Amino acid sequence: MPFHGVRPERRYLFHPSPVSDIGVNDANVWRLNPAHRHVYNKLHVALSQGLIAAPSGVSPMAMGLEPEHACFVKPITNLGGMSLNSFATTAQALTDATINGTENTASNSAAGSFWCEFLSGTQTSTDVLVLNGKPQWYGHTKAADQRDKNRPIYWLIGADCQDSENPIETFIRRELAGYTGLCNVEMIGNHIIEVHLRGSNAFFDYYPDAFMQAWVNLVDHQTWQGLESINQGCLYSLFGDWALPDNAEQLVESAGARLYRDGMMADRVGIIFADCPEAAQRIEAQLKQSSC
């Protein structure tokens, strides 16, 4: 079918089917979009934002960072878990690994990676419907400050992130000229950190009913007729080394939410789709109590 990479349990969302080939995961969209796949190079994205960054092996201190300056290391391109093997360290530690070839985290994970000056601020994820390199619609999501292994515990869907739209539009007009379809832009503060030529599939449940049709019309017919804003909600991750009870779905649904059992991430047992974080937290407590 023309939607490529849809997981079986998510197929109910992807209607109507397009005539054109549309990828919904990174491996397929990279394959199907040769003219624009350069945005998957995260080092290129970092440098386009004016950040201090370089391939692993280049000393951060030689690039002007102080020894104590925090750096983030991650793969330059990784289509199977975009930030897999990422970690934070210091400019001094990376410089020592570069000079001495020491057997530490910095040197062992260096191959195919790059470092970038560490960013702080609000983390956002925005899906953008694009027509010929021009944004037409934004779907914003904001990450929680609470983290598990540097991963947000939850995402607020339909958040007010209009301040991010100008830098996103500037990037898309420059880097995705001629592109038509859906893309996702992740930011920390005012800086873009990752770009994907697909949407945040986990958030689609909260998008307007006409979203899929608008996306298909955009790609198949190059037409745009507008789309309403996103329904607000919360995607809450259940991290940790514990097991969901057998009746987890019934417990979650009785509380007015939905549960997705996660078979992809080893230390995430599931995802709760709820109206707000507080509701999801109450459900999490009930699930843990029932699993004992």
C-alpha positions as CSV (number, residue, x, y, z in Angstrom):
1,M,0.0,0.0,0.0
2,P,1.2,3.6,-0.7
3,F,1.7,4.3,3.1
4,H,5.0,2.6,3.8
5,G,6.1,1.5,7.3
6,V,2.8,1.5,9.1
7,R,2.8,-0.8,12.2
8,P,-0.1,-3.2,12.2
9,E,-1.7,-1.8,15.4
10,R,-1.7,1.7,13.9
11,R,-3.2,0.9,10.5
12,Y,-6.7,2.1,11.6
13,L,-5.3,5.7,11.4
14,F,-4.0,5.7,7.9
15,H,-7.1,6.2,5.7
16,P,-7.7,7.1,2.9
17,S,-4.8,5.5,1.1
18,P,-2.8,7.9,-1.1
19,V,-1.9,7.2,-4.8
20,S,1.6,8.4,-4.1
21,D,4.2,6.5,-2.0
22,I,4.3,8.1,1.4
23,G,6.7,6.9,4.1
24,V,5.6,7.0,7.8
25,N,8.9,5.9,9.4
26,D,12.4,7.2,9.0
27,A,13.8,4.3,6.9
28,N,11.1,4.5,4.3
29,V,11.0,8.3,4.0
30,W,14.8,8.4,3.6
31,R,14.4,5.9,0.8
32,L,11.5,7.7,-0.9
33,N,12.9,11.3,-0.6
34,P,16.4,11.4,-2.1
35,A,16.3,15.1,-2.8
36,H,15.7,16.0,0.9
37,R,17.2,13.2,2.9
38,H,20.1,15.5,3.9
39,V,18.0,16.8,6.9
40,Y,18.7,13.4,8.6
41,N,22.3,14.5,9.0
42,K,22.1,15.9,12.6
43,L,25.5,17.5,12.4
44,H,24.4,19.4,9.3
45,V,21.2,20.5,11.3
46,A,23.3,21.6,14.3
47,L,25.7,23.7,12.1
48,S,22.8,25.2,10.3
49,Q,21.6,26.6,13.6
50,G,24.9,28.3,14.3
51,L,25.8,25.8,17.1
52,I,29.4,24.7,18.0
53,A,29.5,21.1,16.8
54,A,31.9,18.7,15.0
55,P,32.4,15.0,14.3
56,S,33.7,13.0,17.1
57,G,37.5,13.1,17.0
58,V,37.6,16.9,16.7
59,S,38.4,18.4,20.1
60,P,35.7,20.6,21.5
61,M,38.3,22.7,23.2
62,A,40.1,23.3,19.9
63,M,36.7,24.6,18.7
64,G,36.6,27.2,21.5
65,L,34.6,25.4,24.3
66,E,35.9,25.6,27.9
67,P,36.9,22.3,29.6
68,E,33.8,22.2,31.8
69,H,31.4,23.1,29.0
70,A,28.7,20.4,28.6
71,C,28.4,18.6,25.3
72,F,25.9,16.2,23.9
73,V,27.1,13.3,21.7
74,K,24.9,11.4,19.3
75,P,25.0,9.6,16.0
76,I,25.3,11.8,12.9
77,T,22.6,9.8,11.2
78,N,20.6,6.9,12.8
79,L,17.3,5.8,11.2
80,G,16.7,3.1,13.8
81,G,16.2,5.0,17.0
82,M,17.4,8.5,16.2
83,S,19.2,9.2,19.4
84,L,20.3,5.7,20.3
85,N,23.7,5.7,22.1
86,S,23.5,9.4,22.8
87,F,25.0,10.8,26.0
88,A,26.1,14.0,27.7
89,T,29.7,14.7,28.8
90,T,32.2,17.5,29.0
91,A,34.5,19.2,26.5
92,Q,37.5,18.0,28.6
93,A,36.4,14.4,28.6
94,L,35.9,14.4,24.8
95,T,39.2,16.1,24.3
96,D,41.0,13.6,26.5
97,A,39.4,10.7,24.5
98,T,40.5,12.3,21.3
99,I,44.1,12.8,22.4
100,N,44.6,9.6,24.4
101,G,42.2,7.1,22.8
102,T,41.1,6.1,26.2
103,E,38.7,3.2,26.7
104,N,35.7,5.2,28.0
105,T,32.2,6.0,26.9
106,A,33.3,9.0,24.8
107,S,35.8,7.0,22.7
108,N,33.8,3.8,22.5
109,S,30.7,5.6,21.1
110,A,32.6,8.0,18.9
111,A,32.4,6.2,15.6
112,G,29.8,7.8,13.4
113,S,28.9,10.3,16.0
114,F,29.3,14.0,16.6
115,W,29.3,16.3,19.5
116,C,27.4,19.6,20.0
117,E,27.3,22.2,22.7
118,F,24.7,21.3,25.2
119,L,21.4,23.1,24.9
120,S,18.9,23.9,27.6
121,G,15.3,25.1,27.4
122,T,11.9,23.8,26.5
123,Q,11.9,20.7,24.2
124,T,9.2,20.8,21.5
125,S,8.2,18.6,18.6
126,T,6.2,20.1,15.7
127,D,4.6,18.3,12.8
128,V,4.4,20.5,9.7
129,L,2.3,20.0,6.6
130,V,4.4,21.5,3.7
131,L,3.4,22.4,0.2
132,N,6.3,23.0,-2.2
133,G,8.7,24.0,0.6
134,K,6.2,26.3,2.4
135,P,4.6,25.4,5.7
136,Q,0.8,25.3,5.7
137,W,-0.1,23.8,9.1
138,Y,1.7,23.3,12.5
139,G,0.9,20.7,15.1
140,H,2.9,21.5,18.2
141,T,3.8,19.2,21.2
142,K,5.8,20.2,24.3
143,A,7.9,17.9,26.4
144,A,7.6,17.7,30.2
145,D,10.5,18.9,32.3
146,Q,10.4,15.6,34.2
147,R,12.7,13.1,32.7
148,D,13.7,9.4,32.7
149,K,17.2,8.8,31.3
150,N,16.9,12.2,29.6
151,R,13.6,11.2,28.0
152,P,10.4,13.3,28.7
153,I,7.9,11.5,30.9
154,Y,5.1,13.0,28.9
155,W,4.3,15.2,26.0
156,L,1.6,17.9,25.9
157,I,-0.2,17.6,22.6
158,G,-1.7,20.7,21.0
159,A,0.6,23.0,23.0
160,D,0.9,26.7,22.3
161,C,4.4,27.0,20.6
162,Q,3.8,29.7,18.1
163,D,7.2,31.3,18.9
164,S,8.9,28.3,17.2
165,E,7.1,28.8,13.9
166,N,9.4,31.5,12.5
167,P,12.6,29.5,12.9
168,I,10.9,26.4,11.6
169,E,9.6,28.2,8.5
170,T,13.1,29.6,7.9
171,F,14.6,26.2,8.0
172,I,12.0,24.5,5.8
173,R,12.2,27.2,3.1
174,R,16.0,26.9,3.0
175,E,16.5,23.1,3.5
176,L,13.3,21.6,2.0
177,A,12.7,23.7,-1.1
178,G,10.3,21.8,-3.4
179,Y,9.3,19.3,-0.7
180,T,5.6,18.5,-0.3
181,G,4.3,16.3,2.5
182,L,4.7,16.0,6.3
183,C,7.8,16.7,8.3
184,N,8.6,16.8,12.0
185,V,11.0,19.4,13.6
186,E,12.4,18.9,17.1
187,M,13.7,21.9,19.0
188,I,15.3,22.8,22.3
189,G,14.6,26.4,23.0
190,N,15.0,28.3,19.8
191,H,17.4,25.8,18.1
192,I,16.4,23.0,15.8
193,I,18.1,19.7,16.8
194,E,16.4,17.0,14.6
195,V,14.3,16.9,11.5
196,H,12.3,14.0,10.1
197,L,10.4,13.6,6.8
198,R,7.5,12.1,8.6
199,G,5.2,13.0,11.4
200,S,5.0,12.0,15.1
201,N,2.9,8.9,14.5
202,A,2.1,8.5,18.3
203,F,0.4,11.9,18.3
204,F,-1.9,11.3,15.3
205,D,-4.8,10.2,17.6
206,Y,-5.2,13.8,18.7
207,Y,-5.1,15.3,15.3
208,P,-8.3,16.6,13.5
209,D,-10.4,14.0,11.8
210,A,-9.6,15.6,8.4
211,F,-5.8,15.4,9.0
212,M,-5.1,12.2,6.9
213,Q,-7.3,13.4,4.0
214,A,-5.5,16.8,4.0
215,W,-2.1,15.1,4.0
216,V,-3.1,12.8,1.1
217,N,-4.6,15.7,-0.9
218,L,-1.4,17.7,-0.3
219,V,0.8,14.9,-1.7
220,D,-1.4,13.5,-4.4
221,H,-3.0,16.7,-5.7
222,Q,-0.8,19.6,-4.4
223,T,-3.8,21.2,-2.9
224,W,-4.4,22.8,0.5
225,Q,-7.8,23.8,1.9
226,G,-6.9,24.4,5.5
227,L,-7.2,22.3,8.7
228,E,-8.3,23.0,12.2
229,S,-6.1,22.9,15.2
230,I,-5.2,19.8,17.3
231,N,-7.2,18.6,20.2
232,Q,-5.2,19.0,23.4
233,G,-4.1,15.9,25.3
234,C,-1.2,14.0,26.9
235,L,1.0,11.1,25.8
236,Y,2.4,9.6,29.0
237,S,5.2,7.0,29.0
238,L,5.3,4.2,31.5
239,F,9.0,3.7,32.1
240,G,10.6,1.2,34.4
241,D,11.2,-2.4,35.2
242,W,7.7,-3.6,35.9
243,A,4.9,-5.4,34.1
244,L,1.4,-4.3,33.2
245,P,-1.4,-6.3,34.8
246,D,-3.4,-8.5,32.6
247,N,-6.5,-6.3,32.9
248,A,-4.5,-3.1,32.2
249,E,-6.6,-2.1,29.2
250,Q,-9.8,-2.3,31.2
251,L,-8.4,-0.3,34.0
252,V,-7.1,2.5,31.7
253,E,-10.3,2.6,29.7
254,S,-12.5,2.8,32.8
255,A,-10.5,5.9,33.7
256,G,-11.3,7.6,30.4
257,A,-8.0,7.0,28.7
258,R,-6.3,4.5,26.3
259,L,-3.3,2.2,26.7
260,Y,-0.7,1.2,24.1
261,R,1.6,-1.7,25.2
262,D,5.1,-0.8,24.0
263,G,7.0,-3.6,22.3
264,M,9.7,-1.4,20.9
265,M,11.5,0.2,23.9
266,A,12.9,-2.3,26.4
267,D,12.3,-0.2,29.5
268,R,8.9,1.4,28.6
269,V,6.0,-0.9,29.3
270,G,3.4,1.2,27.7
271,I,2.0,4.6,26.8
272,I,-1.2,6.2,28.2
273,F,-3.2,8.5,26.0
274,A,-5.0,10.8,28.4
275,D,-6.5,14.3,28.7
276,C,-3.9,15.6,31.0
277,P,-0.7,14.5,32.9
278,E,-2.5,14.4,36.3
279,A,-5.0,11.9,35.0
280,A,-2.2,9.7,33.5
281,Q,-0.3,9.8,36.7
282,R,-3.3,8.5,38.7
283,I,-3.8,5.7,36.2
284,E,-0.1,4.8,36.4
285,A,-0.4,4.5,40.2
286,Q,-3.4,2.2,39.8
287,L,-1.6,0.0,37.2
288,K,1.5,-0.4,39.5
289,Q,-0.7,-1.3,42.4
290,S,-2.6,-3.9,40.4
291,S,0.7,-5.4,39.1
292,C,2.0,-6.2,42.5
